[in-house]
Every structure is written in C-alpha cells, then in structure tokens.
Amino acid sequence: MVPDTPSETTDSTDSHTGEEHTAVDTARRQLEHAVAHLDVNPNIVERLKHPTAVHEVTVPIRRDDGSLEVFTGYRAHHDSIRGPYKGGLRYHPGVTREECVGLGMWMTWKCAVMDLPFGGAKGGIVVDPKGLSDRELEQLTRRFTHEIRHVIGPNKDIPAPDMGTDAQVMSWIMDAYSIQEAETLPGVVTGKPPVIGGSFGREEAPGHSVAIITREACEYYGKSIEDATVAVQGFGSVGANAARKLDDWGATVVAVSDVNGAAYYPDGLDPHEIPSHDEEPEAVTRYDDDPISNEELLTLDVDVLVPAAIGDVITEDNADEIQADIVVEGANGPTTFAADSILAERGVQVIPDIVANAGGVTVSYFEWLQDINRRAWSLEEVQSELEAEMKTAWDEVRTEFEDRDVTWRDAAYIVALSRLTEAHTYRGLWP
Ligand code: GLU
C-alpha cells in the first residue's frame, strides 16, 4: 500500500505531564490559540469546534479462511460552509473517532488556507491493511463504500488517499460507488490512477508542496535553498518526494529515515538512490552501515527539519533538543501543542502542515475539476498551477505573520479562519 500524507496514528500522552493530546484536542487548542489574535464571532468559533456529523459503520468481510470478520469504519464531516467535504481515508489499526474528527478539522483549515472550494472531512477503517490479502482488502473497501455511499459523492464528500490507502483503493471506491449509482462518477474520489480520471502529479504533490514551502521559508530567512541542509523523517510518499525535489534544487539532504532508523551523511546523501517506502518498504537503513535513530534525526543540527512520517513526534520531551532553525511539517500533526509553545519560545520557526503538505489536496482539487470537465491536464500544467497556488498561499500567510507578529501556525489559521468566518456569516445559521 502507498501511504499518502502520513500523519498521526493513535491518541498519545506526553510522558512528563500525562497530558492527553488526541488529534481533536490538539486541533481545538490550536484553534483557540489562533482565535485570540482575531476579532471573530465566538458563536462561529464554537460551531467550528464540533464536526457536523460523524458516521460510524460496521464493515463485515469474509476472510480467505472462510470466517467472517467485522471491522469498524468512520467518516467524520467537519465543515462544508465553502463546498463539499474533502479529505483522506486512512486504513490503520490506530484509527479512532477522535482522530478522524481532529484530522477532519485540519482538512477544513487546509482547504480554506489554500482557498479551495471544499470543506473538511476524514475517515478510515480500524484495520492493518498489511494483514489482509488483496481480495480481502478489495472486499473491505467495496463494502465500506456501500456503507457510506449516502454521505459521499462528487458534490457531497470526496475521499482521497491517506495512510494505508492508495490509488488502487480509490479505484475500488470509484467503481463500487459508480456501480451503485448506475453511472461512472470519477469525481467521487481523488487520488485515482490517471487512466480512470486521476491527475498527473497527484501522487508527488504533498511532497512537492513541502519542498516548495521549504524553499520559500529558507529564502524568507535569508538562506538560498542551495545552501540549506535538510533532515527528513519518514521516506514514504511525502518524505521521499520532498527530499528528492529539494535535492534537485540543490539543497543538501543529510538524513532520511524510516521506522527502523535513519541514514545520516553529514556531507549529504542522494535521496534518488534510496528506495522510498512505496518502492521497497523499509530500505533506508540498508543504505547506511551505521544508521542513527529517528530520535537522533529529529535533533540534528540542520537548517530545516521535515517531519514527514507520523504525528506527535515533536513533543515536550524533545522540543528543547530540536536544533533546526525551521521545521516544515510534512506529516499531519507532527508537533504537539505543548511542543509548539516550546519551539516558539526558542525561536524555532514551525511552518504548519495545513500549508506545507497542502499540495495533496490542491492537486486533488485539480483532479476533481478535470473529472467534472472530462478534460485531463498535462503534468506541466499541474506542476505550474501547484507552484502558483502554493506561492499565493505562502504570500497570504506571510502577510499575516508579518502584520500580526504571530507564529506561522497562527498566521495560517488566521488566513483560514477569516475565510471561514466570513462564509459562515454570509450563510448564517439554519433555520
Ligand atoms: N490525505 C491528504 C491530506 O491529509 C489529502 C486529502 C485530499 O486530497 O483530499 O491532506
């Protein structure tokens, strides 16, 4: 399976304080923190703290040994004031209701900060996809699609790949949904293969947007990308595509990692030579005779640290040790709320996930447009539109960052919340 934008897995606890930080808890605290800098209607903020609905379904499948197993699936709808719900589907044993709600909230901000006409959603199934055969995975996906078919659709809610799902899973969803609707509806999901309405460049998009934002952030702080050193945690789709693009642009990528550890070459390594997780799972440490740990990678003295593996990796336990000047969040939610404050106090600039990895949903939007218009874009068209959208979002966030003297995360939230609160004000509350 090809994970898309990897992000946090389970609810976790900081060892020092015993502080709980589920994704929804972190998302709500970030919202409150940003709102303190804005003059917004508190009623709208209150509304945004809650999902509009969380759909929970059971998904029975027949295992290859003939037994029946029942899985649990979710689709959390957070907000749709600016357009259909949008966000990934995750197949992972750590999927919970709270995680889907928190990740769905982040999708709302992500779409708003990019000014895409979508709201936010997230879903998933509590399952380890590696433990299923291809037939079982297909059956699980088709049955899950059937169970949520009333709440998804090209104009309602458009799922996409996330951890543990890929273009094949999206193809099965499109097929199952289309068969039930008795017409071919490619716009029901994004992240499909191009031959059935997918977009060129969608797979690489989250990593490429991480690279674009890294380049912009380095330039902002007076460092050209050719002079920058970068460490990338996670070598799945996001990490590998970011590392390779940054290497193409002349950055020195000194370390990349997978779950087993990190390859570290202080003078730089070639990320094109190391197979990504999708190309050859867990190959990174085979590239280095003397690998370092993931924990060590996070604290390397580099210009830019890109956590692109899972969530909650920068916590109050290691935030004091982070030596990078800039952290560019490739994963969703890699920095806990407590760690964020420590990094801010220490002057480490954190460029948030809702901007940095937003290339994924941005090219999903391009894919949806291509599906509606029944006209494919070339890879060059996709890449230049992505570059333009990322630069526009970066400029808007940078303006708030400078004008209000806030963190980059607050600045991104302010851009998103300004659009969302204005939309909520115009549309009002029904009835
Ligand atoms: N799962 C991706 C994310 O977290 C993409 C979502 C989408 O394309 O709808 O941004």
Residues whose N, C-alpha, C, O or C-beta is under 5 A from the ligand:
A	BS01	LIG	D4 T5 K86 G87 G88 I158 A160 P161 D162 N357 G360 V361 S364
